[in-house]
Amino acid sequence: MVGRRRLGRQFGWLWAAYAVSAYGSGLGFGAFPLIAVLALHASPAEVSALSAVGPAVGALIAVPLAPWVEFRRKRPVMIAMDLTRFAVMATIPVAYVFGWLSFVQLLVISAVVAAAKIAFNAASGAYLKALVRPDDLLVANARFESTNWSSIAVGPPLGGAAIGLFGPVTTVVADALSYLFSALGITAIRGREEAPQTTDKSPARAGALFDGWRHIMGHSGLRALYLNQMLVAGLIMATEPLLAVLLLRQLGFPPWQYGLAFAAPCVGGLIGSRLARRVVTRYGQHAVFRTVGTLRAIWLIGLAFVRPGVVGLLTVMAVELAIIINMSLYTPVLATYRLEHTPKHVVARTLSAWSIGQQASIAILTALGGLLADVTSPRTALTVAGLLILTTPLLLPRHNHVASEPAPASSHS
């Protein structure tokens, strides 16, 4: 079983650091829009901009960070990104107390946090590849995935209760402190980390910015999985604000039911992540990509048929549960394949390119979904998203040899 396999004390500290920041982010889930509405009385357009523009700008900031991350020791980079997120988020409660908090400040912090998250994830992925044996990568990624979904299941309901009791910036304080504790956990990892080796006399050259995308697009398996992931993630995330309007405003669901509809199905994340290693061992990576990758896409259309009352609530929960089980099984397998098929010297740039593309896709499709909902209705926009995602399995790798394709050499020149 995944949960019983020992990966060593160093991985234990890395996992603990990830868990602390994941649960902090779970508590702070949706905190920025809430603060914008409750404390700054922001308009719907401003709230939408906060959800889309901030992360999109963060993705742009992360582009030049990728080579910087690649050619440095990864532990100090992770610590720096955690401390950066702690510092900028800590300004929110301070500004709130003194009456200085502004929408522009939230927008800037949202962008900085998004960029730091991409850089942190790139560094941690590269560090993980060096930290554990190749045979243990799937186990490690499954543990991260399980932790992520459990934090989403527990964090938002507790965060909502804390905001109700202690005010709108309470969960931001918890989230900020979680990054500080994560940095301390990473600092506790012992052992000397090797300095990255490069034959390039100028690692910061302009071409280095795009080496991650070159590697992805030059590898047929990664290319197919990347394009598929961008569309699937973008379309699924684009439905969240649409569903919020449909459930809360048009169908009259109380907020606690809305929260329950998304928190309860996250239990599926524990199921899928624990099945990942067993399913890969029995059926292989390619079967997971083709079968589970397809199953991720077929459920979203069900959200277009949500009705008022208990039946509607159960419909949302069933659809979300099915999506999450398949996503949580698929994601650690994808993360493992990506590390296995990426040379050591380009891991951070590849992971950065992957995150940047996915974040940009989410921002664009979320904005387009909102525009379509304004012109038509949220239910129509949900229907379009559900139909479009049904086409995404066509982008998945078609042949079994793709799953075992060797990683192409990536040039430093």
Secondary structure, DSSP 8 states (H G I E B T S, - for coil): -GGG----HHHHHHHHHHHHHHHHHHHTTTHHHHHHHHTT---HHHHHHHHHHHHHHHHHHHHHHHHHHHTS-HHHHHHHHHHHHHHHHHHHHHHHHHT---HHHHHHHHHHHHHHHHHHHHHHHHHHHHHS-GGGHHHHHHHHHHHHHHHHHHHHHHHHHHHHHH-TTHHHHHHHHHHHHHHHHHHT--S---------S-TTSGGGGGHHHHHHHHSHHHHHHHHHHHHHHHHHHHHHHHHHIIIIIIS---HHHHHHHHHGGGHHHHHHHHHHHHHHHHH-HHHIIIIIHHHTTSSGGGGGG--SHHHHHHHHHHHHHHHHHHHHHHHHHHHHHHHHTS-GGGHHHHHHHHHHHHHHHHHHHHHHHHHHHHHS-HHHHHHHHHHHHTTGGGGS--SGGGGG---------
